[in-house]
């Protein structure tokens, strides 16, 4: 089978998809606007017409550049003649894929492409409808997001979760000589991930547990970095909260394995990959009740779900897990079992493989 992806080669999710099917022996072609070459894959990079230095600001201009790239990409696709054309991300790569008019055509929706893009104007709404209607199959990473997609199409939506490599993300033996209890998160430092409330919750928690040595570790980078550092300082937590910056994905498993509790207090979340990865490492999680997060954990079994923007509720959930070691250990073990059963990467990838086979056989 010959598969052609229209997707961002910088994305770890793109890399997982293309490597998985390349390793299975399929002929994989990847067309991307930016990024790095992926081994075992035929890579095509399409330069957008205007360099960043002279681009007018605004997403509408960026979308116009995608239209200007359609002719080049169509020529490549027609030369490849793939059995499947698959766009990851309904906007940008999905827009290009829909106007190429090549079939079978699959669109995978990832998040803001359906939650935010259609809300910008009636043109954006029309574009997303066109992309979805042109697709032979529409895939969503979560059930809750499939309901949002259903607002714009009557077509059947297939659930294809971002699973986790359980051989890499797995529990390790905890260091019995640890000096600190470690709470942590690995997310981009952006407003929608609610890290402000995490710092506020930590301030409350420190007062409740002033006799315990607790450290908070934040891995990631983003526009709120300086604001979050200042907030930590204002609460007198500079020595307790450490900002480590962005880390490559291959280092993520060992960081989760360091945590006693992982926290994801997002205000918006289409799926919840990080929460899955933490659970795969046998770490109990605390998450907010938004988007796909309630789908990927079991409240009261693998972690605790709290309301978004509620620092007090978050502090209380952390307090419960810190004080009750047996509950924390139990949740961690159940978390690992939950991921093995529902989010094992190979099983999730095989859902997509079955879609490929069904379409290519047609």
N, C-alpha and C positions, 0 to 999 in steps of 0.2 A: 504494500500500500504506500502511496506517495501523498504526504500531507504537507500543505503550505500554511504556515502561520503568519498572520499579520499581528505583531505584538512587540512590546518594548523588551529588547534583549537585556536591559539592565535589571528588569524585575526578577526577583528570586522565584516568583511563581511561574513566569514564562520559562525560566531556565529549568525548573522542575518538570514542566509539561514536555518540553522538547527533548530533554535528556532521557526522560522515561521511555518515550516512543522510539527515539533513536536507538536506545539500548535494546529494545525489543526487535530491532532489525528493520524498522520502517525507514523509508527515505524521507528525511525531514528537511524542509526548506523554511527559512525564517526571514521575513522582510520586516525591517525595523527602521524607524527614523533616527535612532541613536543607539549607543551602547557599545558593547564589546562582542567579539566573535565567540561563539559557543562551539566547542569541539564536537566533532561528529555530526555537525549540521552544516548545510549549505547556507551561508549567511549573505544577505543582501542588505546594504544600507542605503537608504534614500535620503539625500540631503534636502531639507526644506528650502524653498526658493530664496528666502532672505535670511542672512546671518542674524544672530541674536542682537548684535550691536546696532542694527538699523531697523529692527522690527518695531512698529508702533505697539504701544501697550494695549492690552485687551484680548480676551479669549476669542472674540469674533474674528480678528485678523489671523489668529493661529489656525482656526478652523478653515479659513479661506486657503491657507497654505496647503492643507490636506487635499483640498479639491485640485489644486495645481499639481499635485503629485500623482493624481489618479492615472494619467496617461502612461507614465513611466512604470507604475506598479502593474497596470493591466498588461503591458508588454511582457513583464517578467512572469506573471502568472500564466499567461497564454503560452509562453515558452516552456514553462515547467509542466503544464497540464496535470495538476495534482488531482488525486481522487477526492480530496477534501480541501476546501479553503476555510480556514478557521481564524476569525478575528477575536482577539482577547481585548476587551474594553469596547463598549458599545459606541462610544464617541471616538473620534480620531480614527483608530484602526477599523472600527465598525462602519463608520461613514465611508471610508475608502472602499472597504469590502463590498458594501451595498451598491456603490456606483460602478464597481468593476463588472457587476452582473455576471458572476461566475458561480456555477453550482456543481455539487452540493456546497452550501455556504452555512457555516455555523457562527453564531455570535455568543460569546461568553460575557455576561454582565458582571462587573466587579464591585460597584458601590456608588461613588459619587456620579458616575456616568448615568445612573438612573434616579438617584435621590436629588441631585442638584442640577444637572444639565437641563432637563426639560423645563425647569421652573424659571429659567432666565428670560424666555420670550416665547411667543407663539412659533417663531421660526425654529428655535431649539426643540420645542415640543414636536413640531412636524418632522424634524430630522430624526429624532429618536424613534418615532412611529415608523418612519420609512425604513430605518435600519432593521427594526424588529420584523416588519412585514416582509422584507426581502430575504430574511434568513429561513433556511430549511429546518434548522433547529435552534432553539434559544436555551442557553444554560445559565443557571444562577447558582451562586455558591451557598445560598441559604434559603430556607423556606420563607422567612419573613421578607427577604428581598424579592422572591418570586411573586409575592402579593403586590409589591410595588410595581414590578414589571407588568403585571396583569392589568394595570390601569391604562396601559398603552397598546395592548394587543390581546386578542382572543385566542392566540395560539397556545398550545401546550408548552409548559416550561419544565425543563429537566433540571433536577438538583444534582450538581456536581461539586461537592465540597472540596475546599483546599485541605487535603489530608496531610498527615505528618509522617515523616520517616521515623518509625519507632525504633529502628536500629541505632539511629543517631540521638534521637530524643528519648532518653531512657533514664530511670532512676540510678543514682550512685549511692554508695554508702556514705552517710553523713559523718562528718568529723566530730567525734565526741568531745574533742578539746576546743571546740569553737568558743571564742571569747564573746561573740555577739550573736544575738538573734537577728536574722536578716530578712527584711521585707523588701521586695523589689518589683520593678516593672521594666519592660523593654518596649518602648513606643516612641514614635516621633513626638517631639515636644511642640505640639500644636494644640490650640484651644479645644478642638473637638474631642481630644482624648482625656480631658478633665483632670489633668495632673495638678492643677491648682487645688482641687478639693482633696487630693491625696496629701498634699503638704499641710493643708488645714487640719485634716484628720490626724496626721502624725503629731501635730502640735497638741491636740486633745489627748492623744494616746500617751504621749510622754508624761503628761501630768498624772494620768491614771497609773502608769507603770514606772514611776520615777526611780524605783530600786532595781530595774532591769536594764541591761545594756542592749539597746536596740539600735540597729543601723538601717538606714534606708538607702538603697542603690537604684539609681535611675540611669538606664542606658538608652541613648537616643539623642538626636539633635533636632533643632527646629526653631521656628520664629519666636517661641516663648522662652527660650533658654535663659536669657538675662532676666526676664520678669520672674521666672520661677526661682532663680538663684537669689534675687532680691527678696522675694517672699520668704524664702527659707531663712535668710538673714534677719528679716524683720521679726520672725517668730523665734529667733535665737537658736536656729537649728542648723546653722552652717557646718558645725562639726559632726552632726548626726546624719545629714543627707549628702550623699556624694553623687555628683554628676560626671558620668564617665564618657559621655559623647557617643557618637555612632560607632557601632561595632559590625564587622563583616558577619554575614549570616552563619558561617561555619563555626563562629565562636559563641553563638547564641545558646546551644545546648548546655555548655559548661557553666554559663551564667545562670540559667534557670536552675541547674542542679545545686547552685550555691544558696538559693533562696529557701527559706522556711515557709514563706507565703508569697504568692505572686498576686499583684493587684492591677486591675484594669477598670478605672472609673470613668469610662468613656461617656461622652454626651451623644456621640453618633458612632455607629460601628456596623458595617454591612455584614460582617461574618464573625471574626474573632480568632484569627490564626494564632496569635500569641497566646491566647488562653488555652488553646488546644495543645500547643507546644509545651507550655508549663505543666499541664496535666499529664502529658505523655512522660514527663520527667518525674512523675509521682509527687508533684507539688500542689497542695490545695490552693484554690484561687478565690479571690473576692472580685466580683464584677458588678457593673451597674446594669440596670434593667432596661437596656436599649438595644435596638437592632437585632443582630444575630447572636449576641452574647448569651441570652437565656437559652438558646438552642444548644449551645456547645458545652454547657455545664449542667450538672444536676444539683439544684438547690438543696442544701441539707445533706448531700451525699458526696459530692466532689468539691464543693465550695459553697459560698454564700452569695446570694444576689441581693443587692441593695439599691435603693432609689438613686437616680442620677442627681448630681449637685447637692448631695447630702453628706457633708463631712462628718456630722455626728454619727449617722448610721454606719458610715464606713469605719470610723474609729471603733464603734461597738463591735462590728463584725471582726475586726482585727483583734480586738481584746479577747473575744471568745476563743479564737483559734490560738492565740498566744498562751492563754491561761490553761486551756484544756489540751494537753499534749496528746492524749489518747485519741481525742476527736481529730486532731490535726493529722496524726499518723494514719488513722482510718480513712479520712477524706483523701489523703494522698494515694493510698493503695487503691481505693475505689476509682480515683481519677484515672490512674493508669489503665485499669480494666475497661473503663468507659471509652477511652480513646482507642484501645485495641479493638473493641467491638464496633465502633462507629466511625472512626476517623483514621483508620489504617490507610496510608497513602496508596498502596498498590490496589487495594479494594476500591478506593474512590476513583483512581485513574482508570480502572477497568470499566467503570460506568461510562466514562467517555469513550473507551475503546469499543464498547458495544454500540454506541451511537455511530461511531465511525464505520463500523462493519455494516450496520444496517443501511446507512446512507450509500456507502460505496457499492453494496450489493444491488441497490436500486438502479 
